[in-house]
Amino acid sequence: LTKLLRLAQITSGHVRWDRREDGTAGKIEQIPGGNPKIQAVLDLVQDPQRDPKGKTIIWACFREDIRAIRDALAAAGIDSVQFDGSTSDKDRTIAVDRFNTDPSCRIFIANPAAAGSGLNLLGYDPNDPDKVDTYCDHEIFFSQGWSATQRSQAEDRAHREGTRTNVRITDLIVPQTIDEQIREAVTKKIETAMQIQDVREILRSVLQRSQ
């Protein structure tokens, strides 16, 4: 499991060294030579054809990913907010509010384990829909996680009642690496869950008719 985790971190662009023999914690380092996934994020959010009213959620499984993404966006002059396990309750509220009500805040960077459930990330406030004319129309999965539940919940953050537009989902995957295997495994889990749900609906319908 540790080796699989390390492989996933490498495809995200960083290396976490194991604890040393003297007991000191191993440090985290970005792999030299530039990070293609970071560049892909910048290309996507800075696309000249990008809808100026559109906002983006970037999902990342590792805290180092979130730090690297936010630093790169800040260097490019792009306003963003962060939501992960280290974010305080106060800052979580501020992050969601800014993404939904501040037109200048275009990017929400989050960990699916922390922000994948219960949040409304439409890119506008459904309680005050006339305040802004923005909307979330893009979700980017920067790094891949093994949980199909977290993946589905994360996708649903912008697919809520009142969604103003179609939402595009982009996976950043390094070819022929652990990224492909994780994505394939998660997709199969989701497909299986949907099939089970279909069977349950059929059984429920049949039982209701027989009563």
Phi, psi and chi 1 to 4 in degrees:
 res  aa     phi    psi   chi1   chi2   chi3   chi4
   1 LEU       -  -40.2  -69.8  175.0      -      -
   2 THR   -63.9  -40.5  -60.7      -      -      -
   3 LYS   -64.6  -40.7  -70.8  179.9  179.5  178.7
   4 LEU   -63.2  -40.7  -70.8  173.9      -      -
   5 LEU   -61.9  -44.9  179.1   64.3      -      -
   6 ARG   -63.4  -39.5  -65.0  -69.3 -178.2  -98.5
   7 LEU   -62.8  -41.2  -72.6  173.1      -      -
   8 ALA   -65.2  -37.2      -      -      -      -
   9 GLN   -66.7  -38.3  -70.0  170.2  -24.3      -
  10 ILE   -63.0  -41.9  -70.7  170.0      -      -
  11 THR   -68.8  -16.8   62.8      -      -      -
  12 SER   -84.5  -13.6  -68.4      -      -      -
  13 GLY   110.6    8.0      -      -      -      -
  14 HIS  -139.0  162.7   67.5  -87.5      -      -
  15 VAL  -123.3  131.5  175.4      -      -      -
  16 ARG  -109.1  110.8 -175.7 -175.8 -175.0   95.5
  17 TRP   -74.6  142.7  -61.2  104.1      -      -
  18 ASP   -68.6  163.8  -67.8  -31.6      -      -
  19 ARG   -59.2  136.6 -173.4  174.3  -65.0  -85.1
  20 ARG   -78.5  167.5  -62.4  169.1 -179.1  166.0
  21 GLU   -63.8  -27.7  -68.1 -177.6   -1.1      -
  22 ASP   -81.1    2.2   61.9    3.8      -      -
  23 GLY    94.0   -9.9      -      -      -      -
  24 THR   -74.8  146.9   58.4      -      -      -
  25 ALA   -70.1  142.3      -      -      -      -
  26 GLY   -72.4  144.4      -      -      -      -
  27 LYS   -90.4  165.7   60.3 -178.2  179.0  178.8
  28 ILE  -104.1  133.1  -58.6  173.2      -      -
  29 GLU  -132.6  138.5  -65.6  180.0  -14.2      -
  30 GLN   -71.4  139.0  -75.7  -71.7  -45.4      -
  31 ILE   -69.2  127.6  -62.3  173.1      -      -
  32 PRO   -66.1  157.5   23.7  -33.3      -      -
  33 GLY   102.2    3.3      -      -      -      -
  34 GLY    93.4  152.8      -      -      -      -
  35 ASN  -112.8  109.2 -172.6  -28.7      -      -
  36 PRO   -58.8  -32.3  -21.0   31.6      -      -
  37 LYS   -69.4  -39.6  -76.7 -170.8  175.2 -177.9
  38 ILE   -61.9  -43.5  -67.0  -70.5      -      -
  39 GLN   -63.6  -38.0 -172.7   57.2   54.1      -
  40 ALA   -62.8  -40.8      -      -      -      -
  41 VAL   -60.0  -47.8  166.9      -      -      -
  42 LEU   -61.7  -40.8  -66.4  174.1      -      -
  43 ASP   -63.5  -39.7  -69.6  -16.1      -      -
  44 LEU   -69.2  -46.1  -72.7  166.6      -      -
  45 VAL   -79.4  -18.4  -59.4      -      -      -
  46 GLN  -103.8    9.1  -67.3  179.3  -50.5      -
  47 ASP   -54.6  124.8 -174.9  -14.6      -      -
  48 PRO   -58.4  -24.5  -22.4   32.8      -      -
  49 GLN   -86.9    0.4  -56.1  -60.2  -42.3      -
  50 ARG   -63.9  135.0 -177.0   81.8  173.2   92.1
  51 ASP   -59.9  120.3 -175.4  -15.0      -      -
  52 PRO   -63.7  -18.5   22.0  -32.9      -      -
  53 LYS   -91.0   -9.5  -64.3 -179.8 -178.6  179.4
  54 GLY   -80.6  145.6      -      -      -      -
  55 LYS  -121.2  162.1  -63.4 -167.5  173.4 -169.4
  56 THR  -130.8  137.3  -57.6      -      -      -
  57 ILE  -103.0  129.9  -56.9  170.9      -      -
  58 ILE  -113.7  118.0  -58.0  175.5      -      -
  59 TRP   -98.2  132.4  -62.4  104.8      -      -
  60 ALA  -141.6  138.1      -      -      -      -
  61 CYS   -85.2  -19.7  -63.6      -      -      -
  62 PHE  -116.5  142.3  -54.7  112.0      -      -
  63 ARG   -61.3  -36.2 -170.8  172.7  -61.4  175.6
  64 GLU   -64.1  -34.9  174.9   63.1   14.4      -
  65 ASP   -60.4  -47.5  -68.1  -13.9      -      -
  66 ILE   -62.0  -42.3  -65.8  175.1      -      -
  67 ARG   -62.1  -46.5 -176.1 -155.4   62.4   76.3
  68 ALA   -64.6  -40.5      -      -      -      -
  69 ILE   -64.4  -46.9  -65.9  166.6      -      -
  70 ARG   -65.4  -38.6 -167.7  161.5 -167.3 -166.5
  71 ASP   -62.9  -42.0  -74.2   -7.8      -      -
  72 ALA   -66.5  -40.5      -      -      -      -
  73 LEU   -65.7  -42.3  -67.6  173.1      -      -
  74 ALA   -62.4  -40.6      -      -      -      -
  75 ALA   -64.2  -28.6      -      -      -      -
  76 ALA   -89.2    1.6      -      -      -      -
  77 GLY    77.5   25.4      -      -      -      -
  78 ILE  -105.1  122.8  -59.2  171.7      -      -
  79 ASP   -74.8  136.1 -167.4    6.0      -      -
  80 SER  -148.4  165.3   67.6      -      -      -
  81 VAL  -127.0  160.8  -69.8      -      -      -
  82 GLN  -123.9  142.1  175.3  178.5  -26.7      -
  83 PHE  -145.8  105.3 -166.8  118.5      -      -
  84 ASP  -148.1 -170.0   61.1   23.1      -      -
  85 GLY   -62.8  -24.1      -      -      -      -
  86 SER   -89.1   -5.4   65.9      -      -      -
  87 THR   -78.3  129.5  -50.6      -      -      -
  88 SER   -67.7  161.1   67.0      -      -      -
  89 ASP   -58.5  -40.7  -70.1  -18.0      -      -
  90 LYS   -63.0  -46.8  177.9 -178.3  177.5 -179.5
  91 ASP   -69.7  -28.1  -73.1  -19.6      -      -
  92 ARG   -64.4  -44.4  -69.3 -174.7  179.9 -159.7
  93 THR   -62.3  -42.3  -60.0      -      -      -
  94 ILE   -63.6  -42.1  -68.0  172.9      -      -
  95 ALA   -61.4  -47.8      -      -      -      -
  96 VAL   -64.3  -43.4  173.4      -      -      -
  97 ASP   -62.8  -43.2 -176.7   67.0      -      -
  98 ARG   -65.0  -42.4  -75.4 -155.2   62.9 -147.2
  99 PHE   -63.3  -36.0 -175.6   72.0      -      -
 100 ASN   -88.7  -16.9  -76.1  -23.8      -      -
 101 THR  -127.8  -13.1   63.7      -      -      -
 102 ASP  -105.2  109.8 -175.2   -9.5      -      -
 103 PRO   -60.0  -24.9  -23.7   34.3      -      -
 104 SER   -78.3  -17.8   67.9      -      -      -
 105 CYS   -91.7  100.9 -179.5      -      -      -
 106 ARG   -94.8  -20.2  -62.9  175.6   50.8 -160.3
 107 ILE  -126.8  133.9  -49.0  -67.0      -      -
 108 PHE  -116.4  112.7 -171.2   93.2      -      -
 109 ILE  -103.2  125.0  -47.2  167.1      -      -
 110 ALA  -149.6  159.6      -      -      -      -
 111 ASN   -95.8  127.3 -176.7  -45.3      -      -
 112 PRO   -56.8  -31.7  -24.0   34.2      -      -
 113 ALA   -67.5  -28.7      -      -      -      -
 114 ALA   -95.5  -37.5      -      -      -      -
 115 ALA  -118.1    8.4      -      -      -      -
 116 GLY   -80.0   -6.3      -      -      -      -
 117 SER  -134.0  135.3  177.3      -      -      -
 118 GLY    86.7  -14.0      -      -      -      -
 119 LEU   -88.8  147.1  -64.1 -175.4      -      -
 120 ASN  -105.8  108.0 -172.3  -31.5      -      -
 121 LEU  -120.4   59.2  -59.9  174.1      -      -
 122 LEU   -77.7  -16.2  -67.0  174.7      -      -
 123 GLY    87.5    5.7      -      -      -      -
 124 TYR  -156.2  163.9   76.4   94.2      -      -
 125 ASP   -89.4  111.8 -175.6   -3.3      -      -
 126 PRO   -63.9  -19.0   23.1  -32.9      -      -
 127 ASN   -81.8  -14.5  -63.5  -42.7      -      -
 128 ASP  -144.5   65.5 -170.2    6.0      -      -
 129 PRO   -64.4  -20.8   24.1  -34.0      -      -
 130 ASP   -85.6   -4.4  -63.6  -32.4      -      -
 131 LYS   -67.7  -41.1 -175.8  175.8 -178.7  178.4
 132 VAL  -136.0  157.0  -65.0      -      -      -
 133 ASP  -108.7   20.4   59.1   -2.5      -      -
 134 THR   -86.6  173.0   56.4      -      -      -
 135 TYR  -166.4  153.1   37.6   76.7      -      -
 136 CYS   -84.8  120.9  178.9      -      -      -
 137 ASP  -127.2   10.9   63.3   -8.5      -      -
 138 HIS  -153.0  133.9 -165.0 -170.5      -      -
 139 GLU  -124.0  131.4  -65.0 -173.1   55.4      -
 140 ILE  -116.6  127.2  -60.8  172.5      -      -
 141 PHE   -99.3  102.4  -76.0   82.8      -      -
 142 PHE   -74.1  -45.2 -177.7   90.6      -      -
 143 SER  -129.4  149.7   45.6      -      -      -
 144 GLN   -96.2  139.8  -56.0  -64.8  -44.8      -
 145 GLY  -116.2  159.6      -      -      -      -
 146 TRP   -84.1  -12.7  -69.7   96.6      -      -
 147 SER   -86.3  116.3  172.6      -      -      -
 148 ALA   -68.6  -33.5      -      -      -      -
 149 THR   -64.6  -47.4  -60.1      -      -      -
 150 GLN   -63.8  -37.6  -72.3 -177.6    3.3      -
 151 ARG   -62.1  -49.3  168.5   73.4 -173.0 -143.0
 152 SER   -62.8  -43.0  -64.0      -      -      -
 153 GLN   -64.0  -39.4  -69.9  176.4  -20.8      -
 154 ALA   -64.0  -44.9      -      -      -      -
 155 GLU   -59.2  -35.1  -70.0 -177.1    2.0      -
 156 ASP   -74.2  -11.5  -72.4  -13.9      -      -
 157 ARG   -61.1  -32.7  -67.1  -44.6   93.5 -150.6
 158 ALA  -100.4   -6.7      -      -      -      -
 159 HIS  -102.8   75.3  -68.0   84.4      -      -
 160 ARG  -120.5  170.1  -44.9  -68.0  -71.4  171.1
 161 GLU   -60.1  124.9 -177.0  177.9   -5.5      -
 162 GLY   102.2    0.4      -      -      -      -
 163 THR   -53.0  129.2  -61.7      -      -      -
 164 ARG   -86.2  -17.5  -72.8  175.6  167.7  171.2
 165 THR  -156.1  169.5 -173.8      -      -      -
 166 ASN   -65.6  147.4  -66.6  -30.1      -      -
 167 VAL  -113.4  120.3 -179.5      -      -      -
 168 ARG   -84.3  139.4  172.3 -172.1  175.3 -169.1
 169 ILE  -120.1  127.0  -64.8  177.7      -      -
 170 THR  -121.6  129.0  -59.8      -      -      -
 171 ASP  -103.0  128.3  -76.3  -84.0      -      -
 172 LEU   -94.8  109.7  -59.6 -177.7      -      -
 173 ILE  -128.3  130.1  -67.1  176.7      -      -
 174 VAL   -81.6  120.1  179.4      -      -      -
 175 PRO   -58.8  143.2  -22.0   32.9      -      -
 176 GLN    59.3   38.7  -60.1  179.8   -2.2      -
 177 THR  -132.0 -175.9   68.4      -      -      -
 178 ILE   -58.2  -26.1 -168.9   70.8      -      -
 179 ASP   -53.8  -47.1  -79.3   -3.7      -      -
 180 GLU   -64.4  -40.4  -70.2 -172.9  -22.0      -
 181 GLN   -67.5  -40.8  -62.5  175.1   31.6      -
 182 ILE   -64.6  -47.2  -64.3  174.9      -      -
 183 ARG   -61.1  -41.6 -175.3   72.6 -171.7   97.7
 184 GLU   -64.1  -43.4 -179.3 -179.8   -3.9      -
 185 ALA   -64.0  -43.1      -      -      -      -
 186 VAL   -66.8  -40.4  170.1      -      -      -
 187 THR   -61.5  -42.6  -61.3      -      -      -
 188 LYS   -64.0  -39.5  -72.1 -178.3  178.0  179.1
 189 LYS   -62.0  -43.2  -69.8  178.1 -176.1  178.1
 190 ILE   -66.0  -42.2  -66.9  174.1      -      -
 191 GLU   -62.7  -41.4  -69.7  174.9  -11.2      -
 192 THR   -63.7  -42.8  -60.9      -      -      -
 193 ALA   -62.2  -39.6      -      -      -      -
 194 MET   -66.6  -38.2  -66.4  175.7   64.5      -
 195 GLN   -64.5  -41.4  -68.3  170.6   -4.0      -
 196 ILE   -62.8  -41.7  -67.4  173.5      -      -
 197 GLN   -63.8  -38.7 -177.5   60.9   33.2      -
 198 ASP   -62.0  -42.6  -72.2  -16.9      -      -
 199 VAL   -63.4  -41.2  170.8      -      -      -
 200 ARG   -62.4  -41.2  -72.4  174.1  175.7  168.5
 201 GLU   -65.2  -40.3  -68.5  -63.3  -29.3      -
 202 ILE   -63.9  -45.6  -67.8  171.9      -      -
 203 LEU   -62.5  -41.1  -73.2  173.3      -      -
 204 ARG   -62.5  -41.6 -174.3  178.5  -64.2  109.1
 205 SER   -65.7  -43.2  176.3      -      -      -
 206 VAL   -63.8  -43.9  170.7      -      -      -
 207 LEU   -64.9  -37.7  -69.9  172.9      -      -
 208 GLN   -65.9  -38.4  -72.5  176.5  -13.2      -
 209 ARG   -68.8  -30.3  -68.1  177.6 -177.5  177.3
 210 SER   -81.8  -10.0   64.4      -      -      -
 211 GLN   -82.2      -  -69.5  176.2   -6.3      -
